[in-house]
Amino acid sequence: MASTFLTLLAGAFLLLCFYVYIKFTHWKRHGIPTAKGNIPLLGHSLPLILRKTNVSSFVRQVYDDNRDHSMVGIYKGLKPVLVIREPNLIKAVLQSHFSRFHENGMKIVPEVDPLLAKNPFFNYGEEWSNGRKRLTYAFSNTRLKILFAAVDGVCKKFENFVNRRLQSSGKYEVDLKSLFTKFTAEVVANAGFGIEGHCFDDAEPSDAFDQIGKDILEESLWLMIASFMPVVNRLLGISVLPKRADRFFRQIVSENLKLRQKEEVPRNDFLQLMIELEKTGEKFDEETIVAHAVSFYLDGMETSSVTLSFVGYELAVHPDIQEKLRDEVKSTYAKHGGVLTYDALKDMTYMNQVISESQRRYTALGFLNKICTEEFELQGSDGLTYRAKPGTEIIISSDGLHHDPNYWIDPHVFDPERFNEDKKQSVEKMTFLPFGEGPRICVGMRMAMLQLKSCLATLLNSYKLELSPKTKVPLQLSSLFVLTVPVDGYWATISKL
């Protein structure tokens, strides 16, 4: 009896060893180079588990270490994952063969996170298509003009807030991330829900919109774990969206919908656009509206505040660029009667260049990951080929592409002229991916640009930015967050012109 048990145990152990061997020789057997740092059972996950790096930085390192290869294999635990490096491969995955790679790699468990599961970033198929159509409708040119009225109102609150901080000494030292999060969160409250976000109150309440965002960001590590290993999320039943935030958004939408049923005059906000869409014949329940509202919040607040912070940092570091942009802002204001308008923002082309260059230098989310849903052979220019099977995960380092000297001269230099009318035409396709690319390109891109440009125009028209001694240069990026943020913040001093 004992010998039989020992034989079975030995057999099970040998089978386990063989299984692990098969898994961990996947890339070698397929002729694909493997990134350094592979550890049995853990694969390349140890630095992420120990929080020594984040996913963007890790994938960027793999990209940089394998410049002679079109693709390279890594292991997420026992799971083989392919990192692709060439624009032609990236185009195949994101655009020309999108139908075979239409799923994003980050996953949400619907039973645990029902609101996030309806976010177009996390879903796919017909649900993704329908959700994207709704958001495309909400962010059309005509409706962005409607939303601009709310954004302009936030600009005035922003200016009043800064002026109050300048009253005592004439200078306001602030972490730009904190300041710009107030702006983007207030935009979400006003333009998204048609309510006050209280982000610019001198005595800010605990349910101010930027404070709610902090709850979600505190779960940033869990988001990284749960979205990359949804089996953990499913087993433990811990939601990525904190329960307090879930209740908060459900309550706000429910109260607003009841209130609007009694109102005769429609409001100019995102929630009203969702209501109008339903009137066209497309019916969806209250939870779907809440889910889209959460998407508007998450997509509109955090990535935009990160981008604004890096733009502000670069303008403080480069006063000549700041002055050139200010000249454009002031001349555009003058051209449009001394006020900020929707059409005035369109005329600020140098601002587009500054924002694009900042996004190149500091991509808010430095990687994209896709799941193969239909067998497809990827062919690199170096002769490497890999036949991806359904379930294969593909990772693209947008951060690596944005700093690759093969595509950018002096990639570590901040130079907005890379994106002027002449030079931007020569930027190689699929090497600049701040919003992604292909059918899944960020649907809120135009809304993001609207609030980015509105905030920067308001700031530069009246104030000067200078770098604070509290900011450590060069910036050291944190390993604790999914998005790109510096360890010690981006401190600057604001003063009146």
N, C-alpha and C positions, 0 to 999 in steps of 0.2 A: 504493500500500500504506500509506504513512505517512498520507496524507489520510484513508483509510478508518478507520485506527486512531484518528486524532484525532476523526473524526466520531462513532465509537462511544464514545470517551471523553467527548466533549461531551454525547452523548445520555444516557450513564449518569449524568453529573453533573447534567444537567437533571432526570432521573427522580428522583435522590436529593433534589434541592432540592424537587421537587414533593411527594415522600413526606414530607419533613420539614415542609413547609408544611401539608400535610393534617393531619399529626399535631398540629402546634402551633397549629392554628386549630380544633381539635375543639370546645373549649368555646364559642368565639365563634360557630361555625356552629350550635351547638345552643342558643344564647341563654342560656348559663350564665356568670355572672361568673367571671373568672379571678383567683386570688390574685396579689398583687404579688410580684416577685422571679423571674419566669420568664426563664430564660436558654436560648438556642438549644442544642439537643442535651442539655443537662444538666437542663432543666426547673427544678424547685425543689430539686434535690438538692445544690447546691453547699454550703450551710451544713452539711448532714449529712456530706458528704465531707470538708470541712475541720474537722469536729468542733467547730463553733462552737455547735451546739445538738444536742439529741437529738430523736427522732421525737415524743415526747410534747409537748415544748416548742414544736416547730415547728407541729404540728397545732393546739395551743392558740392560737398566734399567728394562724394562719389563721382560726380560730373567732372570736377577739376582733376581728380587723380587718374582719370581714364581718357585723356585727350586723344589718344591714338585709336580709340575704338568708337564705333557708331552706337554700340549698345553694351551694357554691362549688367551682370546678374547680381542680385542681393537676396538675402533670406530674411523674411519677417517671421522669426521663430523658425518653424519647419516649412513655411510657405515660400516658394521661389517667386520673386518679383523682378520684373525687367525694367531697367532704367534706359530710356532711349535718349540719344544725344543729338541726332542730326535733324535739320529742318525738314528733309523729305520724309523721314519717319514720323516726325511730329505731325506733319500735314496729313499723312495717311490716317493717323489715329484720331486727330481732332476734327478733320474736315472731309477729305475725299472718301474715306471709308468709315464715316461716323456711325453708320448703322451697325457696324461690327464692334464699336467701342462706345456705345451711347451711355453706358452706366458710369457714374462717378464712383471712385474707389471708396470714399468715405460712406459708411453705412449707418443708418439710424434704425433702431428696432421700433416699429410702429406701436406695438403694445405698451412700450415703456415711454416713448416720446411721440404721442399722437400729433402734436402741433408741428414739431420739427419734421416729422415724416412727410408732411404735406408741402414742405419747402422744396421748390423746384431743384435746388442744389442736391437734395438727397434722394428724390424719387426719380422714376423713369417710366418709359412706356406712355400709355395714354394719359395717366395721371400727370406726368411731367409735361406732356404736350398741352393739356388743358390749363394747367397752372401757369405755364409760360405765356399762353395766349392772353390770359387775364392780366398778367403783369405787363405784357407788351402794350395792351390796350391802355393800361393806367399810365404808362410812361411814353405815350405817343407825344408828338410835338405839340398838338393842340392842348392836351391835358397837362403837359409840363408848364405851359404858360399859365394855366389855372393854379397849379401848385406853387409857381414862383411868387404869387402874392403872399403866401404863408412864409416862404423862405425869406422874402424881403422884410417881413415883419420881424423875423428872428434876427436879421442883420441889425435892425434898429435896437433890439434888446441887447444884442452883443455889444454894440457901440456904447449904449448907456451904462452897461456893466463895467466896461473898461474905463470909461470916464470917471465913474465913482471910485475906482481903484487908484486913479491918478490924482485925485483931489488933494491928498495929503502931501505927497512928495514929488509929484510930477513924473514918477517912474513906477512901473508895475512889474515886479519880477515874478515869473510864473512858469510852471512846467507846461509846455505847450500842449501836451497830451491832455492834461486836465482841462485846460481852457477850451480846446477844440472839441473835446467830448461833450462839454456843455452845449456848444453850438450845434453839433450834429444830433444830439439827443433832443434838443429843443425843436429842431427841424422835424424830427420824427413825431414828436408830440403834436406840433401845430399842423404840419403838412400831412401827417399820417392819420391822426385821430381827431384833429380839430379841437384839441384841448390844451390847457397850459401845462408845460412840462416842469415849471418852477426851477429850471436849471440855473437861471440867473438871479434868483432870489438871494438877498444878502444873508438871510437865515434859511438855508436850503433844507426843506423837509426830507424825511427818510424815504418818501416815495417819489422823490424827484426822478425824472426819467434817466438822468445820468447815473444816479445811485442804483437804480434797478439793474443797469448794465453791469455794474461792478459785481453783483451777485453771479451773473452769468460768467464773467471773466475769471472769477475765483475758481470756477469749475474748468478752467482752460486745460489743465492736465488731464482731467477726466474725459473731456471732449476728445483729446488726442488718443487716449486709450480706447474709449468706447467706439469712436468712429472707425478706428483702424482694426479693432478686434471686437466686433459687435457681439460675439459669443459671450464675452465677459459681461457686456451690458445686459444681455438677455438673461444670463444666469443670476446676476446680482440684482437685477431689476432697478438699477439706479438710473434716473433720467439725466440726460445731458442738460436739458433746460430745467433749472431749479424749480421746485414746486411753488415757491413764492412767486416767481416770475410767471409761471403757468397760470396761477390763480389771478394775478394782477391783470394780465392781458385779457383773460376770459371776462373778467368783471368789467373792464373798461369798454370792451366791444359790446357786451350785452347791454350795459347802461346806455351807451351811445345809440345803439340800434332802436331801443325803446323810445329814446328822446326824439330821434329823427322821424319816427312815425307820426309824431304830433306836430312837427315843424312844417311850415309851408315853404319856407325859403331854403333851398339846398345850400350846403356848405362847399367850400373849395378845398377839399382834402382827399386823401387816398381812400378813406373809408367810404366817402360819398361816391367815389368812382366805382367802388365795388358794388354799392347799392344800385347805381345806374346800370352797371353791367348785368345785374340780375334782372332788371326791368326789360332788357332786350330779349329775354326768353331763356337765358341760361340760369338754371336754378341750382343753388348750392347752400348747404346748411350753415348754421352759425359757426360751427367749429372750423369749417373751411375758411370763412371770413377771418376768424381769429388767427388761423394759421398763416394767412397771407399778411395779416397785420404784424405778426411776429417776424415774418420774413422781411417786411419793410423796415422793422426796427433793427434787426440784426445786420441786414445788408446796408442799411443807411447810416447806422451809427458808428460801428467800430472800425470797419475798413476805411471809411472816409476820414475819421478822426486820426487814424494812423497816418494816412497819406498827407493830410493837412499838417500834421506835426513834423514830418520829414521835410515838406516844402518849407515850412517856417524855419526849421533848422538850417537848411541850405541857404535861404535868403539872409539869415543872420550871419552865416559864415561868409557869404559873398555879397557885401554891400553894393558892389557895382551892378550885379544882376538885380538886386532888390530895387535899386534906383531906376534901372531901365524898365522894370516891370511897373514901378510906380508911375513913371512918365506915361506909359500906355494906359494905365488905369485912369489917371487924371485927364488925359486928352479924350478918352472915351466918355467919361462923365460929362465933360464940356460939350462934346458932340451931341449928347442925348439930354441936354437941358439941365445938367448938374445933378441928375438923379440916376440911380441904378435901375436899369430896365432889363427885361428878358433879352431884347435885341442888343442891348449894350454888351451883355456878356458874350454874345456871339462875335462881336468885333474884337474881343481881347485875344488875339491869336498868339501873342508872345506868352501870355499866361498858359495857353495850351502847351507850349513848348516847355515851360518851366515845370508844369505838373507832370508831363510825360517823362522828362529827364529825372525827376525825383522818383517816379514810379520805377524807372529803370534801375536807379541806384539802390532803392529800398522798396522791393516788392512786398506789399502787405502780406500776401500769402505766397511763399517762394516756390511752390511746387503744385503740379496738377497730377491727379492719379485717376486712371480709367480702368474699367474691367472689360476684357474681351468677351463678347457674347456669341461670336460666330468665328469659326476657325479662319485664320488669316496668316499669310507668310510675310513677315517683315524682312526687308532686304536693305542692308546698309551699303554705303559706297565702298567700304573696306572689304567687302566680300562676306561679312558676317550675315547669316540668315537665321531666323527663328520662326518656327510655325507656332503661333500663339493659339492655344486651345481655349474653349469657353471656360471662364473663371480665372484666366491669367490676368494678373494685375500689372498695369503699365504705369510707370512714373516718369514725369517730365520735370526737370529742374528749370523753372522759369528764371530763378535767381542765377543759376549757372549760365544760362543763355544770355542774360542781360549783362553779364560781366566777362563774356568770352571775347578775348582779343581778336579772334578770327572774324568777329562781326562788328566790333566796336573799337575805334582807335582810342587809346588811353581810357579804358573802360572805368577806371577809378576816379576819373576827373569829372566834376559836375559841369556839364556844358549843354545848356538848352538849345544851342545852335544845331545840335544833331537832328533836331526835329523841326527846323525851319522848312519852308515850302520846297526848297530845292533839295536839301539833304534827306528829308524824310522819305522821299521817293526811292532812295537807294538803300533803305533799311531792308535787309533780307527778310522775306516772309517767314513767319513762325519763329523769329528770334526776339520778338518783343510781345510779351503776353501778359500785360498787367491785368487784363480783364478776362483772360482765357482767349479762346478762338473757336470758330466753327459754330454749329447750331446751339452749343451750350455756352456761348460767350455770355458774360454777365448781363442779364436782362435789365438790371438797374443802372447800367453804365451811364446813361444820359442824365438820370436823376442825380447820380453821384457827382458828375461834372458840374451840374447846375449848382449844387450846394458848395462844392469846392471853390468854384470861381466866385460865387456870391460872397463867401466868407473872406477870401483873399482880397477881393476888390474893396470890401468894407474896411479891412484892416489897413491896407496899403494907402488908401485914399486919405487917411487921417493920422496914421501912426508909423513910427519907425521901430524896427526890430533889431536888437543887438544881442549877441550871444552872452549869456551869463557865465561867470567863472564856475558856477556849479556844474556846468555841462563838461563832461570829460571827452576830449577830442583826441583820437578818433572815437566814434561811438562804439561801445562794446554791446553787441546784441545779446539779449537774454535767451537762455535755454529753457525757460519755464513757460513760454506761451506759444500757442499755435501761430499767431500772427507775429510779424517782425516788430519788436520794440526794443529800445536800448535798456541796459541794466539800470542806469542812474537817471533816466529821463532826459528830456530835451529842454533845458532851462534857458529862458530868454528874458530880456528886459524890454518892455514896451514903453514908449514915450510919445508924446504929441509931436507932430511935425512943427 
